[in-house]
């Protein structure tokens, strides 16, 4: 069953034969889960107020909105960017749903991993203390993740030590965050040491663990070191993911890039539109329009259909590289395929033509 939200906010049940009345649907479904799906759908459709009203209406239909439904609503709001509203709703309802670690963790995760707002994440951490709520392993995992994503190595390690002192056992997500921030802060040796320590403690690294090292190493143009890490990853029985391949296609030569595309297809992770955008940007940055056009032909071989983003990158990049004839040709092709005119590209093409 799929819940659809129309442009005016009306709820419809896909495949329901035209039954659109909420009350009638509820009567037919006669399940508490139906309204939960409704407010999740509203949250996903960027209609948080209607999501909240649907939750509040549960009692009118003699359906108990217990803590499980309450947490589901908070998660749905946070997931779709309404973290501030979710926090406000949590505090407004503290008499009905007492504040606790679980509810605060939902908000903390919103600020840490969805909005990635360090200031708000720190504030929520202090609020937990103000309400005498003790952080648990999940709380530390969220905040360490946040600090690692913004490159705050000191606080990431401080929280890791504090977490262990309080008796919480760091999980794989914590180690992945720490390994990533150590690598990004040019501490590859320490990151690899932490990887070994993680194994000693019985935790098995996953593809995310190795990608946490490979991505920043590739970004630093340390290709040989990245290849060694990839070899270690494969030796442990872990297959490279699309994220892994994308890290390498951004830094490898034309010949190696072509080989990587073949390996992606063979591994079942066929190149997609994002793959070719990364490749186009790489060669345009290197001012190698001939390689860009070669990869444009390869893109067609892999049956990847170009969208407006591909044309905009190609036309703009080729024009700046001086390949005006091809740039204009691709711009005409872009328009013929129904994509809207781009004033910036038109200005760029006209300006380049006058030089």
C-alpha positions in Angstrom: 0.0 0.0 0.0 1.4 3.4 -1.0 0.2 6.7 0.5 0.3 9.6 -1.9 0.1 13.3 -1.0 -1.4 15.6 -3.6 -0.4 19.1 -4.4 -3.1 20.5 -2.1 -2.1 18.2 0.7 -4.9 15.7 0.2 -4.2 12.1 1.0 -4.9 9.3 -1.5 -4.2 5.5 -1.4 -2.5 4.4 -4.6 -4.5 1.6 -6.2 -7.5 2.2 -4.0 -9.9 2.6 -6.9 -10.5 6.3 -6.3 -11.2 6.1 -2.5 -9.8 9.4 -1.3 -11.7 10.2 1.8 -9.4 9.9 4.9 -12.2 8.8 7.2 -13.4 6.2 4.8 -9.9 4.9 4.2 -9.3 4.7 8.0 -12.5 2.9 8.4 -11.6 0.4 5.7 -8.1 -0.1 6.9 -9.0 -0.2 10.6 -5.4 -0.1 11.6 -3.4 2.1 13.8 -0.5 1.9 11.3 -2.6 3.7 8.6 -2.4 7.1 10.3 1.2 6.6 11.1 1.8 6.1 7.4 -0.2 9.2 6.7 1.8 11.5 8.9 5.1 9.9 7.6 3.9 10.7 4.1 3.0 14.3 5.1 6.5 14.7 6.6 8.1 13.4 3.4 6.0 15.8 1.3 7.3 18.8 3.3 4.0 19.3 5.1 5.1 19.0 8.7 2.1 20.9 10.1 -0.3 18.4 8.6 1.9 15.5 9.8 1.6 16.9 13.4 -2.1 17.4 13.1 -2.6 13.9 11.8 -0.6 12.6 14.8 -2.8 14.7 17.1 -6.0 13.4 15.4 -5.2 9.8 16.3 -7.1 10.0 19.6 -10.2 11.3 17.7 -10.3 8.0 15.9 -9.8 6.2 19.2 -6.2 5.3 18.3 -3.7 5.7 21.1 -0.7 7.8 20.1 1.8 6.2 22.3 5.5 6.9 22.6 6.3 4.6 19.7 4.1 6.7 17.4 5.5 9.9 18.9 9.1 8.9 18.2 8.1 7.8 14.7 6.8 11.3 14.1 9.9 13.0 15.4 12.1 10.8 13.2 10.0 11.5 10.2 10.2 15.3 10.8 13.9 15.2 11.3 14.6 12.9 8.3 13.0 15.5 6.0 14.8 18.5 7.5 12.3 19.8 10.1 14.6 19.2 13.0 13.8 22.5 14.8 10.1 21.8 14.5 10.6 18.3 15.8 12.5 19.6 18.8 9.8 22.2 19.5 7.1 19.5 19.4 9.1 17.2 21.7 9.4 19.9 24.3 5.8 21.0 24.0 4.6 17.5 24.7 7.0 16.7 27.6 4.1 16.3 30.0 2.5 13.6 27.8 5.7 12.1 26.6 8.4 12.6 29.3 11.8 13.7 27.9 14.3 10.9 27.8 17.4 9.7 26.1 15.6 8.2 23.1 13.7 11.4 22.2 16.7 13.5 22.6 18.8 11.1 20.5 16.3 11.6 17.6 16.8 15.3 17.7 20.5 15.0 18.2 20.7 12.7 15.2 18.7 15.3 13.2 21.2 18.1 14.0 24.3 15.9 13.7 23.7 13.7 10.6 20.8 15.4 8.7 21.3 19.1 9.1 25.0 18.8 10.1 24.8 21.8 12.4 27.5 21.6 15.0 26.3 24.6 17.0 22.8 23.1 17.4 24.2 19.6 18.1 26.3 21.1 21.0 23.3 23.0 22.3 21.2 19.8 22.4 24.1 18.0 24.2 23.9 20.8 26.9 20.1 20.6 27.0 20.4 16.9 27.8 22.5 17.7 30.8 20.1 20.5 31.8 17.2 18.0 31.9 19.4 15.5 33.8 19.4 13.1 30.9 22.4 10.9 30.6 23.8 10.3 27.1 24.1 6.7 26.0 26.2 5.0 23.3 23.9 6.2 20.6 24.2 9.8 21.8 28.0 9.6 21.6 27.9 7.9 18.2 25.8 10.8 16.8 28.0 13.6 18.2 31.2 11.9 17.2 29.8 11.5 13.7 29.0 15.2 13.6 32.4 16.3 14.8 34.2 13.9 12.4 32.2 15.2 9.4 33.4 18.8 10.0 37.0 17.7 10.6 37.0 18.3 14.4 39.6 15.7 15.3 40.1 16.9 18.9 36.5 16.7 20.0 35.9 13.4 18.2 38.7 11.8 20.1 37.7 13.5 23.4 34.2 12.1 23.1 35.6 8.7 22.2 37.7 8.6 25.4 34.8 10.0 27.5 32.4 7.4 26.0 34.7 4.5 27.1 35.3 6.0 30.5 31.5 6.0 31.1 31.3 2.3 30.2 29.8 2.6 26.7 31.4 0.3 24.1 32.1 2.1 20.8 30.5 0.4 17.8 31.5 0.2 14.2 29.9 3.6 13.4 32.1 5.3 15.9 35.3 3.7 14.6 34.3 4.6 11.0 33.9 8.2 12.0 37.2 8.4 13.8 39.1 6.6 11.0 37.6 9.1 8.5 38.5 12.2 10.5 42.0 10.9 11.3 42.6 10.3 7.6 41.3 13.7 6.6 43.5 15.4 9.1 46.6 13.7 7.6 46.9 11.1 10.3 46.7 8.0 8.1 49.1 6.0 10.3 46.9 6.6 13.3 43.8 5.7 11.3 45.3 2.4 10.3 46.3 1.7 13.9 42.8 2.4 15.0 41.6 0.0 12.3 43.8 -2.7 13.8 42.6 -1.9 17.3 39.0 -2.2 16.1 39.7 -5.7 14.7 41.4 -6.7 18.0 38.2 -5.8 19.8 36.2 -8.1 17.6 34.7 -5.6 15.3 34.8 -6.5 11.6 35.4 -3.6 9.2 32.9 -3.1 6.4 33.1 -1.2 3.1 32.2 2.0 4.8 35.3 1.6 7.0 37.6 1.3 4.0 35.8 4.0 2.1 36.4 6.3 5.1 40.1 6.0 4.3 40.0 5.7 0.5 37.9 8.8 -0.1 40.1 11.4 1.8 43.3 9.7 0.5 42.1 10.0 -3.1 41.0 13.6 -2.5 44.6 14.3 -1.3 45.8 12.8 -4.6 47.7 10.0 -2.8 46.6 7.4 -5.4 49.3 4.8 -4.6 48.3 4.8 -1.0 44.7 4.5 -1.9 45.4 1.5 -4.1 47.1 -0.2 -1.1 44.0 0.4 1.0 41.8 -1.0 -1.7 43.9 -4.1 -2.0 43.6 -4.6 1.8 39.8 -4.2 1.5 39.5 -6.8 -1.3 41.8 -9.2 0.6 39.3 -9.1 3.5 36.6 -10.2 1.2 34.9 -6.8 0.9 33.8 -5.7 -2.6 34.4 -2.1 -3.7 31.2 -0.1 -3.7 30.1 2.6 -6.1 31.5 5.1 -3.5 34.9 3.3 -3.8 34.9 3.4 -7.6 33.9 7.1 -7.6 36.8 8.0 -5.3 39.2 6.5 -7.9 37.6 7.8 -11.1 38.1 11.3 -9.8 41.9 10.9 -9.7 42.9 8.2 -12.2 44.2 8.7 -15.7 42.0 8.1 -18.8 43.2 4.6 -19.3 42.7 3.6 -15.7 39.3 5.3 -15.6 38.2 3.3 -18.6 39.3 0.1 -16.9 37.4 1.1 -13.7 34.2 1.5 -15.7 34.6 -2.0 -17.0 35.2 -3.3 -13.5 32.2 -1.5 -12.2 29.9 -3.1 -14.7 31.5 -6.5 -14.1 30.9 -6.1 -10.3 27.3 -5.2 -10.8 27.7 -1.6 -9.9 27.4 -0.2 -13.4 28.4 3.4 -13.9 25.6 5.9 -13.5 25.0 9.6 -14.2 27.0 10.7 -11.2 29.9 8.6 -12.3 30.2 10.5 -15.6 29.6 13.9 -14.0 32.7 13.2 -11.7 34.7 12.2 -14.8 33.7 15.2 -16.8 34.5 17.6 -14.0 37.9 15.9 -13.5 39.0 16.2 -17.2 37.6 19.7 -17.5 39.5 20.8 -14.5 42.6 19.4 -16.1 41.7 21.2 -19.4 41.5 18.0 -21.4 38.5 18.5 -23.6 39.5 15.6 -25.8 39.2 13.2 -22.9 35.9 14.7 -21.9 34.5 14.0 -25.4 35.9 10.5 -25.3 34.0 9.9 -22.0 30.9 11.4 -23.5 31.0 8.6 -26.1 31.7 6.0 -23.4 28.6 7.2 -21.5 26.4 6.3 -24.4 28.1 2.9 -24.6 27.1 2.3 -21.0 23.5 3.4 -21.8 23.5 6.2 -19.3 21.0 8.8 -20.4 22.3 12.4 -20.0 20.2 14.9 -18.1 20.4 18.6 -17.9 23.3 18.5 -15.3 25.5 16.6 -17.8 24.8 19.1 -20.6 25.4 22.1 -18.4 28.7 20.8 -17.2 29.9 19.8 -20.7 28.8 22.9 -22.5 30.1 25.3 -19.9 33.4 23.4 -19.5 34.1 22.9 -23.2 33.4 26.6 -23.9 35.9 27.6 -21.3 38.4 25.2 -22.8 37.9 26.8 -26.2 36.0 24.0 -27.8 33.2 26.3 -28.9 32.0 24.3 -31.9 31.3 21.2 -29.8 30.0 23.3 -26.9 27.4 24.9 -29.2 26.5 21.5 -30.8 25.8 20.0 -27.4 23.8 23.0 -26.3 21.6 22.6 -29.4 21.3 18.9 -28.6 20.3 19.8 -25.0 17.5 22.1 -26.2 16.3 19.6 -28.8 15.8 17.1 -26.0 13.4 19.4 -24.3 15.7 20.8 -21.6 15.1 24.5 -20.8 17.4 27.2 -22.1 20.1 28.2 -19.7 20.8 32.0 -19.8 24.3 31.6 -18.2 25.3 29.1 -20.9 23.9 31.3 -23.7 25.8 34.3 -22.3 29.0 32.2 -22.0 28.7 31.0 -25.6 28.0 34.4 -27.0 30.9 36.0 -25.0 33.3 33.3 -26.0 32.3 33.7 -29.7 33.2 37.4 -29.6 36.8 36.8 -28.4 
